[in-house]
Amino acid sequence: QVQVVESGGGLVQAGGSLRLSCAASGGTLSLYSVGWFRQAPGKEREIVARITWNGRPTYYAESVKGRFTASRDNAKNTALLQMNSLKPEDTGVYYCNVDQAWGQGTQVTVSS
């Protein structure tokens, strides 16, 4: 069973940057795509980005295009989400998904 742990969240000012990490274990992780999702209070969980096993991003939500970059390091079993030019509307709990496995999430709060 794949296990996932997200980290790197925090409180930042609008315009700042954060880098989220998704550490995965328990499987042949390079076989799976990695999805990044976020959820704000009172809203449904939404997809932010998805990246293939070979590190090619295949999807970014329109709201984050040009600001977020997804990547992965299969040797380290780690996926990264670089978030630049953060906006208050980026606030939420960010989750990493690998082979139907979800982490506990990491909180991102962007102040105006």
Buried (B, 14 or more C-beta within 10 A) or exposed (E): EBEBBBEBBEEBEEEBEBEBBBBBEEBEBEEBBBBBBBBBEEEEBEEBBBBBBEBEBEBBBEEBEEBBBBBBEBEEBBBBBBBBEBBEEBBBBBBBBBBEBBBEBBEBBBEE
